[in-house]
Amino acid sequence: MMRTKDYNKIFEETINEYHKYDSVDHPFESKYDDNSLEYLLNKKNWIDTVQWHLEDIIREPSISPEKALEIKRRIDKSNQDRTDLVELIDDYFFDKYKDAKPLPEAFIATETPAWAIDRLSILNLKIYHMREEAGRPDATDEHRDKCSFKLNVLLQQREDLSAAIDQLFEMISQGKAIIKTYKQMKMYNDPNLNPVLRKSANK
């Protein structure tokens, strides 16, 4: 059974793979089987990594309005893709633990397993880029020291979150926690639910 140390390894490998090309336009390619959890985690983190850099690009002070709009549209689509992937990951775990029998005192967590894993994916991105800043040769000593301190905080956060996710799965398997899948019900990309899109479509 995979644990969060395996998730973190996939996330680190994905981030390193992206930075071989360092291009938001480089296509996603995976060494994992399409139907595996590894593939879903790999693709999820690739989406997060590309979006991280899209968020950097759109903050360029001299970016043209046309380019900014193009990037904003890509970020919107990326957010939808990210949500879809999280829900697929939750479906995987829901199926995996479908036979787990909750005890009467079982609790419901404040978020689903996949949304916790989503935070772990983003945390690995923060660690990668903070580590870059902590070792940046052209930065001041003060900058590197501050970033080194922040890096240590992020590493501790990853350790704690990883332990919490592993504990959650252990509790689910023991019937001490209830696993439920919740759909995000995103409305702003749906022309049937977003009145602006609906009005535009009816013109």
N, C-alpha and C positions, 0 to 999 in steps of 0.2 A: 504493500500500500504506500502510495506517495504521501510525503509529509511536506511541511512548508520549506524545509531545507531543499527539497527537490524543486518546489515552485521558484524559490529564490535563485537557484542555479539556472533554471530556464530563463528567468527574467534577466539575469546578468548576461547570459549568452546572447539573448536577443538584443539587448542594448549594445553590447560589443559588436555584434554583427551589423547593426544599423550604422555604427560609427566607422565601419570600414569604408562606407560609401558617403556617409554624412549628407544624404540627399533625401528630401521629403518626397521625391518622385521615384525613388528606387522601389521596384516591385517587391512585395512580400513573397518569400520563398521559405518553406519549412521542410526540415528533415524528418518530421514526425508524421505518422499516419493521420489522415484527415479525421478519422472518427475517434481519435484519442484525446484524453484530457491534456496531454502534453501539447498537442497541436492547438487546442483552444487557448491555453496559457501563452503559448508562443505568439499566436496571432493577436491576442488581447494586448500583450505588452508591445508588440510592433505598432499597433494602432496608437497606444499611449505615447510611444517614443516619437513617432511622426508628429503627433499632435503637439507634443512638447516643443518641437522645433517650429511648427507652424505658429505657435503662440509667441515664440521669439521673433519670427519674421514679421508678424503683423505689428509689432511694437517698434519697428524701424521708423525713426522720426521722419525720414524723407520719403517714406513709401507713398506711392501715388494712390489717390482714392480708388481708382479702378483695380489696382493690385490688392489693396486692402479688402475690397469687397470680394474679390476672388478668394483670398485666403480665408475671410470670414465664412464664406459658403463652404469651404473645405473643412473648417473647424466644426461647423454645424453638422455636416455629414459625418465627420469623425465621431462626434458626440453620440450620434444615433447608432453608428457602428459599434461604438464602445458599449452602449447600453444593450444592444442586441447580443454581443458576445458574453456579457455578464449574465444575461438571462439564459443563454445556452449552457454556460458553466453551472448555473444553479440547477438547470434541468438535469445535467449529468449527476449532480450530487443527490438531487431528489430521487432519481431512479436508483442510485447506488444504495441509498438508505431507506428505500420504500418499505422494507420489511422490519425496520427498527420499530419496536413497540414502546411508545412513550409511557413513562410511569405517571401516576396521578400527580406527583409533585414536579413533573418536568416543566421547565421554563421555556419561554419563547425569547430568542435573542432579539436585540434591537435592529439587527440587520441580517441579511441572508449570508451564507458562507461566501458566495461569489463576490458580494459587495465588499466584504472584508478582504478578500483576495485582490480585488480592484485597488484598494488602498495600499496593499503590499506591493503591487506592481508600480504604483506611482512613487512609493517610498524608495524603491530600488533606483528609479530615475533620479530622484533627489540626491541619493547617495552618490551615484555616478558623477553627476555634475558638480556636487559640492566637493567631491574628491579632486576633480579637475581644478577647481578654484583654489583649493588648499595647497595645490602643488604648482600653481601657475608661476612660471619663472619671471614674467614681466610685471607681476603684482608686487605691492609693498609687503614688508614683513607683517605689518598690522593687518592687512587684508588676509594674508595666508593664515595668520594666527586665529582671526575671527572665524574663518571658514573651517579651520581644523576643529575648533570648538563646536561649531554647528554640525560638522561631520560626525563627531562622536555622539552628539545628541541623536542624530538620525540613525546611527548604527544601533543605539540602545532602543530607539523606537521600533526598528525592524525586529530586533530580538524579542521585544515584548509582544509586538503584534503577531509575530510568527508563533510564539508560545500560546497566545490566546486563541489563535485559529486552530492549532493542534488540539488544544483543550476542548474547544467547541465540538470538533469532530469526535473526540473521545466521548464526550457527554451525549452526543447524538446516538452513537453506537450503543451506549449503555442505557438509552432511554431516558436520560436525565435532561435532555434538551429536545425541543421539537423543531424539526426542519420543515419550513414552509417556503414556497417560492412566491415572490411578489413581483408582479409586472410593474414597470415604471409608468406605464400609460402616458408616454410622452405625447403632448398634444400639438406642439408648435410646428411639427413637420407634416402633420396630417391635414390635407385640404378639407377634410370633412369636419375637423375639430377646430382649426385655426380660422377665425372669421376673415382675416386679411387674405389668406390663401383662397378661401372659399369665394370671396368677393372677386378676386383676381381671375379665378377660373371661370366665373360666370360672365365675364365681360365679353 
